[in-house]
Amino acid sequence: MLFSGTRTSDLSKTSIFIIVFGLLILGGGAYGFTEIGDEVLEQEKFAVDAAAVDIVGNADGTWIDTAMGWVTEAGSVTVITILSVIMIISLLFFIPYSKWVAVYLAVSMIGISLLTSGLKSLFGRDRPELLEQYDGTGYSFPSGHTTGSTVFYGFMIYLIVVSPLSKPVKWLVNILLFLMILAVSLSRVFLNVHYLTDILGGLALGFSWLLVCIAALEIMLWRGRRKKIT
């Protein structure tokens, strides 16, 4: 479906599933983000945040903090930016996907960065604790590590889904990528630089934006295939 040699004019079953499933997730994500965002603007306290703090406090330990510090780096601006540049160059010159895939990966990453920065300024929520060591500076909602890792690793999941790899390999790799998203997200709570609702809002925003970009990419590729046979 994404390979440049593909000439079928109809949307594949995988493409249709991605678009329909994406729109459903988009609706749910937008609703969830709006609900949390409204409460954040009103400076409401969340019971789930207090419960998360209690759980993290009970699991507190030097080795956990060290492990979470390593995990959280996988969602840092530096790491995500480097990985994004490597993937975009690879998609443009080495991996036989349509060049539009590289373009939309770039749009996805730049877009989520701008969205996250703008929303952080809009909501102006203070962090539970400021820790420059773990990029715990600036405003708190939504979590930038969460939105960035959700969009980047989520886009990798999409590429694996539409790749010619065997189903067992796809499942294995994509489960690991999804766990990476969750691990990076939850590490922010363990390090006490974000509330759990910052993470939930980040996941909702990240998946929503990701699925908008993927749906747009699928439609773009479909239109391109139709033009080739007309």
N, C-alpha and C positions, 0 to 999 in steps of 0.2 A: 504493500500500500504506500509506503514512503520511499521505496527505492525508485531511482530515476528512470529505470527501465519499465516500470509498471504503466500499462496503457488502458486498463479497464476504466470505463467511464462511470460506472455505478459505485456508489458508496459500498464498501465491504461491510460484512456483518460486524466486524470489529470496530470499524469507524462509526457505524450507527449506534452500537452499544456505548462507545466512548462518549459520543455527543449526547445521547439520551441520559445516560448515567451521570454525565457531567452536569447537565442542566438540573437534574434532581439534587445533586450535591450542592450545586451553586445556590439553589433556592434555600436549602436547609442552612448552608453556611452563612448566607446573607442575613437570614432571619436570626440565627444564633448570634452573629456579631452585633447586629442591631440591638438585640435584647441586652446583651452584656454592656455594649457601649452606652446605652441609655442610663443604665445604673451607674456606670463609671462617671458619666457627666454629672450625675446627681450626687456623686461622692458617697454612694451607698456602700455599706460593708457586706461582704459576701460570707455566708457560713462556710461555703466550700473552701474559701481561702484560709479561714481559721483552722478548719479540719486538716488541710494540707500542711499547714505550719506545725500542727501537733504531730502529724505522722513523720515529717522530716526531722522534727526535734528529737523524736524517739529513736530515729535511725542515724542520728548525728555521730560522726566519727571521722578521725583523720583520714583513714583509707578511703572512705566514701567521698569525702571532699576532694581528695586527690584524683580519684577515678572520675568524678563528675567534672572536675576541671579539665581533664583530657577530653572527655566526651563533648563538652560544650564547645571546644575549639572546632569541632567538625561543622558547627553552624556559625562560626565567626565570619565577619565581613571579609577578612583576609583570605581565609580558606575557601569560602564559597566563591569569592571573586576569582581566585586562581583556578579553581576547578571549572568554573563557568567559561573562562577564557580558553582553557585547554580543550574543553568539550566543543566550543564554538569553532575553534581552529580545526579540530579533528573532523567535525561534521562538514566543514567547508572543503577540506582537502584530502581526507583520508578515509572517512567512513561513507559508504555508498548510499547515503540518504539524500533526499531532495535538499537543495540548498536552503529552501524555505524553513526547514527544521532548525537550522542554525540561526536564521533570522528571528524566528519566534522564540527560541531559547533566550536570545539576547533581549528581546522585547519583554519576555516574562521576568527576567532577572532585574532589568532596569526599572520596569513598571512596579514590581513589588517593593523595590527599594524606595522609590518615590512615594508610593502609597503608605508604606510603613512610617516613613519620616513625617509625612504630612499628617497622618492620623495621630502619631505621638504628640505632635505640637497641638493638634486640635483638642485632644482629651487632657493633656497635661497632667497625667497621673504620676505621682511620686512613687519611686521604688520602695520596697520594704527596707532595702539597705543599699547604699552606694559602695560598690566594690570595683574599682578600676581594674584590678587584677583579672576579673572575669568579664570585662566589658560591661560592667554594671553601672553605667553612667547615663545621664540624660533621663528622659521620661520612660515610663514603664509599659504603657498600654498602646498597642499590642506588642508582644515580644518580637523583636527583630530577628533574633536567632531562630525563633520558631517559624516566622513567615519566610525567611530566606531559605532555611533547610527544607521546609515543606515544598516550596516551589522548585528548588533545584533537584532534590532527590526525588520529588514527585515527577518531575519531567523525565528523569532517568527511568523511573518505573514505567512511564508511558513508552519510552523508546524500547525497553525490554519487551513490553507487551506486544508491540507491533513488529518486533524482530523475528527472524526465522529460527530462533533458538527453540529447542525442544521444550515442551510444557514443564517437565520436572525442573529444568534449569531456570525457566522463567519464574516459576513459583519460588524456588530457593532464593534467587537473587532479589526478587521483588519483596519477599518477606523480610530479608535482611535490610533492604533499603527503607521499608516502612518502619522497621524497628529502629533504624538510625534516626528517622524523623522523630519518633516518640522519645528516644533516648536523649537527643539534643534538647528537645522541648522540656522534658521533665528535669533535666540537669539544671535548668535555670531556676526551678523551684528549690531543688536541693541546695543550690548555692546561695539561696535567699536574695537573689537579685530581681526576682519577678514573683508576682502572685500567680496562683493557679489560673485565675480568670484572665490574666495576661496571656497565658499559654493557650487557653481555650479560644480566646479571641484571635490569637495569632494563627491557630490551626484553621479556624473558620475563614479568616481572610485569605490565608495562603492557599488553601484548597479551592476557594471560590475563584481567585485570580488565576490559578493554575488551569482550572477547567475552562475558564473563558478563553484563555490563550490556546489551549489544546483544541477546543471546539473550532475556534477561528482558523487554526492551522489545518485541521481536517477539511474544513470547507474550502479553504484556499487550494489544497492539494487536489480535491475533487474537481473543482473548477478548472484547474490546470490540466487534469487528465481529459476532461471533456473537450477542451480546446484542441488538444492534440489529435483527436479523432474526427473533428468536424472540418 
